[in-house]
Amino acid sequence: MSSHKGEALIRSTGLSAGYHGQPIVHDLDLEVRAGEMVGLFGANGAGKTTTLLTLAGEIKPLGGTLEFDGAPHPGSLHQAAKNGLALLTDDRSIFAPLTVRDNLRLGRGSVADALSHFPELEEHLDRQAGLLSGGQQQILSVARILASQPKVVLADELSLGLAPLIVKRLLAALRSAADAGAAVLIVEQHVPVALSTVDRALVLVRGSIALESDARTLRATPDVISDLYLAAG
Ligand SMILES: Nc1ncnc2c1ncn2[C@@H]1O[C@H](COP(=O)(O)OP(=O)(O)OP(=O)(O)O)[C@@H](O)[C@H]1O
């Protein structure tokens, strides 16, 4: 596990965010440091995706400030991505007609770096990506991103609909990226698996942080998060 001593690579202060001028997320102070992996939890509609998309630069904040890598956020995902921010979603952004190798070549990192994160892809390098299973496709898209050695990884339910073993595998790869110095923030439905991987957890209730705790404490008191989910209903 990391020492949590890195600098904050992504930070929001007093952030409010939402759609059409209506805030969904209120007064959010959040930071993820280099070497740290943080879980963002909350019931459906709590504002997790809105938070991630705003941190990524996909949605303009309605208020507050955003910093990325020690400087004001450039304001767009396109620009932030060029500077080392990666947004991962469950949409498995692969090019189905191309081989696994060519998919990896299209990324910002090398094929060798991608394989260092997911050696199991090696035997599939010459297969058409569209013929892989859903889990393998997600592994491919995460491998391509991690090969680029992003400074910040924002992962939104990337394990949606995948088998538990694949979920563990993906989370372990993100953990390794954090251990190598990235700041990783994940939204994940599989709370127990996520809690066994992250350093720290935040729980959103109706767009505000209702709980912030180190993961070790929450692993010992598993009902705390589910109670907050129920309270939000
Ligand atoms: N494009 C949009 N336009 C307007 N409202 C939206 C939009 N996207 C999401 N919302 C609303 O914002 C609120 C928070 O949604 P968000 O997706 O951030 O929550 P979430 O915590 O990620 O939930 P889930 O676990 O269901 O994905 C919801 O009430 C949702 O209906």
The ligand as an SDF file (V2000), in Angstrom:
LIG
                    3D

 31 33  0  0  0  0  0  0  0  0999 V2000
  -27.1590   14.6800  -18.5220 N   0  0  0  0  0  0  0  0  0  0  0  0
  -27.9410   14.8990  -17.4380 C   0  0  0  0  0  0  0  0  0  0  0  0
  -28.8630   15.8840  -17.4570 N   0  0  0  0  0  0  0  0  0  0  0  0
  -29.6330   16.1310  -16.3830 C   0  0  0  0  0  0  0  0  0  0  0  0
  -29.5890   15.4280  -15.2210 N   0  0  0  0  0  0  0  0  0  0  0  0
  -28.7000   14.4300  -15.1610 C   0  0  0  0  0  0  0  0  0  0  0  0
  -27.8300   14.1080  -16.2480 C   0  0  0  0  0  0  0  0  0  0  0  0
  -27.0540   13.0690  -15.8770 N   0  0  0  0  0  0  0  0  0  0  0  0
  -27.4230   12.7470  -14.6110 C   0  0  0  0  0  0  0  0  0  0  0  0
  -28.4100   13.5530  -14.1830 N   0  0  0  0  0  0  0  0  0  0  0  0
  -29.0450   13.5130  -12.8630 C   0  0  0  0  0  0  0  0  0  0  0  0
  -28.0740   13.7980  -11.8770 O   0  0  0  0  0  0  0  0  0  0  0  0
  -28.3160   13.0240  -10.7050 C   0  0  0  0  0  0  0  0  0  0  0  0
  -27.0280   12.3400  -10.2830 C   0  0  0  0  0  0  0  0  0  0  0  0
  -26.6550   11.4350  -11.3240 O   0  0  0  0  0  0  0  0  0  0  0  0
  -25.2530   10.6760  -11.3070 P   0  0  0  0  0  0  0  0  0  0  0  0
  -25.2330    9.8430  -12.5460 O   0  0  0  0  0  0  0  0  0  0  0  0
  -24.1640   11.6410  -11.0780 O   0  0  0  0  0  0  0  0  0  0  0  0
  -25.4180    9.7750  -10.0190 O   0  0  0  0  0  0  0  0  0  0  0  0
  -24.6340    8.4640   -9.6200 P   0  0  0  0  0  0  0  0  0  0  0  0
  -24.3370    8.5910   -8.1740 O   0  0  0  0  0  0  0  0  0  0  0  0
  -23.4870    8.2440  -10.5340 O   0  0  0  0  0  0  0  0  0  0  0  0
  -25.7450    7.3760   -9.8150 O   0  0  0  0  0  0  0  0  0  0  0  0
  -25.7130    5.9310  -10.5210 P   0  0  0  0  0  0  0  0  0  0  0  0
  -25.0940    5.0190   -9.5210 O   0  0  0  0  0  0  0  0  0  0  0  0
  -27.1570    5.6620  -10.7340 O   0  0  0  0  0  0  0  0  0  0  0  0
  -24.9480    6.0770  -11.7910 O   0  0  0  0  0  0  0  0  0  0  0  0
  -29.4640   12.0590  -11.0420 C   0  0  0  0  0  0  0  0  0  0  0  0
  -30.6420   12.5800  -10.4810 O   0  0  0  0  0  0  0  0  0  0  0  0
  -29.5330   12.1090  -12.5360 C   0  0  0  0  0  0  0  0  0  0  0  0
  -30.8580   11.9300  -12.9880 O   0  0  0  0  0  0  0  0  0  0  0  0
  1  2  1  0
  2  3  1  0
  2  7  2  0
  3  4  2  0
  4  5  1  0
  5  6  2  0
  6  7  1  0
  6 10  1  0
  7  8  1  0
  8  9  2  0
  9 10  1  0
 10 11  1  0
 11 12  1  0
 11 30  1  0
 12 13  1  0
 13 14  1  0
 13 28  1  0
 14 15  1  0
 15 16  1  0
 16 17  2  0
 16 18  1  0
 16 19  1  0
 19 20  1  0
 20 21  2  0
 20 22  1  0
 20 23  1  0
 23 24  1  0
 24 25  2  0
 24 26  1  0
 24 27  1  0
 28 29  1  0
 28 30  1  0
 30 31  1  0
M  END
$$$$
